[in-house]
Amino acid sequence: MNVKTVCLAILTQGETTGYEIRKRSTEGDFSFFLEASFGSIYPALSKLEEDELVTSRVQAQEGKPAKRIYSITDAGRESFINSLFEDLNDDVFRSEFVLFLRFAEELPRDLVEKRILERISKVDEEIKSIEEMGADLEAKADRWVLEYGLTCIRQARNYLVEHKDEIIAMAQPVDVAAKAAE
């Protein structure tokens, strides 16, 4: 799947602006499915419009610049559904935090512990945010997807909490790490 597919997916839920598509695909409810950069959304929408999979109209706004509102066409809806029959790519997981932990043996224990506690706190915030996002979900599939994601995140958090002492113990005592840094 690609950015065009995400744009079509969002538009299956109703017409919207390019700004809202960008926001939902980079930091909103669709950001969990595929990495889409700010710079890729508008070219994707232009290509979709050129291919007659979406249409757009300009709407004037009082005291603001006009906004372009996109709608999916029947051909766009069919193209989106057909894309769901294609083979799926593997999930991608990248983490600066995991890279940091890979080198825990080279770092002072207090820094490793600090980063782990920061990560747990950040994951707790993410869980809370996703739970709040799900409060208004009515569709069964939306609820299932949200719960699947929460389960994955909670499991990673639990593993980190249950095994943090192991990785902290691998790190350098503070006095040894300080001497190595000199």
N, C-alpha and C positions, 0 to 999 in steps of 0.2 A: 504494500500500500504506500501511498505517497501523499503529499500535501493536497493535491487536487481531490483525493478521496476523502480526506478530512473535511475539506470545504464542502463537498457534496453531502457528507454525513450531517454536518451542522445545518445545512440548508434543507435537509429533509424534515427538520423540525420547525421550519417556517422561514419566511423571508427575514433578512437581517442585513446590517451594514458590513462593509469590509472591516471596519474597526472592531465590531463585535466578534466577527469570525476570527480575526487576529487575536483578540483578547481571549476568547474561549479556547483557541488552539495552542496558545503559548503559556497561559497561566490559569485557565479555567478548566471546566469539566472535560474538555477534549485533550488537554495537555498530557494526560496520562497514557494516551494511546499511541502517539507518534510524535517524534520531534519535528516541530515546524518552527522555523525562524520567522521573525518579523518580516525579513526581506523576501521570504518565499511565498507569503500569502497572496499579495496583490498580483504578482506574475501568474500564480496559479489561477486566480479568479479571472484574469484577462484571457488566459488560454481556455478556460472553461466557457467563457462567454463567446470566444471566437469559434469554439467547437459546438456552440448552441446547446450546451448542457446547462447553462444558467443564463438568465437575463438580468438586466439591471435598469434601474430608473433613477433619475436624479430628483431629490426632494429638497426644495428650498427650506431654509430655517431662518427664523427671524433673529437677526443679530449675530448669526453664525454663518460660516461657509455652508454651501449646499452639501448634502450627503448622498452617496450612492447606495441604493438599497438593492440587494441581490435576491433573486428567487431561483429555485431549481425548476427546470423544465421536465416534462415527462421523459424525454430522452436522458436527461441528467439523472433522474431517479432510477431509470432502468440501468444506466451505466454504473451507478453506485451499487445497486443490488448485484449486478453481474460481477463487480469487483470483489464482492464478498465470497464468490465461488472460487476465486483464484487461490493458489497456495499461499499460505501465510509465511512471513519471514520469522526468524527466531526472535524472541524477546531480546532486547539489548539492555544490559546493566553496566553502567559506568559510575565510578564513585571515587572522588578524590579522597574521601575518608578511608576507603579500603586500601588505596595506595599508601596513605599515611600509615595505616596499621601494618602493612606489609614490611615496613621498615621500623617497627616498634622496637626491635632489638638494638637499634642504633640510637634510640632517643631516651631522654630521661623519663623515669616513671611518672613524675608529676605532670609532665606534658601529655603523656599518653592517657593518663587518667582524666585530665582536664578535657581533652578532645572527646573521649568516650562519654563523659557526662554532658558535654555540649551536644553531642549527637543524640543522646537519649532525650534531652530536652527538646531538641528540634523535631525529632520524630513524634514526641508527644503533641507538639503543636500541630504537626501535619495530620495526625490522627484526629485531633479535635476539629480541625478545619474540614476534613473529609466527612466526618460525622455530621457537622453542621450543613454541609453541602447536601447530604443525603436526607436531611429532615423533610424536604419538600418533594422527594421523589415518589411518584405514584406508579410508574411502569414497573412491572415485576422484573423485567430484564435489567432496567437501570439499577434497581435495588440489588439484584444478584451481582452485577458487575461491581458495584460499590462495595459490597460485602466481601467479594473475592479480593479486591485490592486492599481493603482494610485487614483482611486475614494475613495477606502477605507481609504488609508493613508491621503488623503486630507481632508476627512470628520473628521477623528480623529484629525487632526491638527486644523481644523476650530472649532471643539467643544472645544478644549483646549484653543484656543485664545478667543473664545466668553465667556467661563466660568471660566477663570483663576482667575478672581477677587473673585469669590465665594469661591474657595478653599483657596486662600491666606487669605481671611477674617476669615476663620476657624482656621488658625494657631495662635500661641501665639504671642502677641506683643514681640518685641525683648527684652525689659527689663524684662518681666515676664519669658521668656524662659531662659535668662541668669541666673536669680535667681534660677530657677528650676535645672539648670545644676550644680550649686554650691553644 
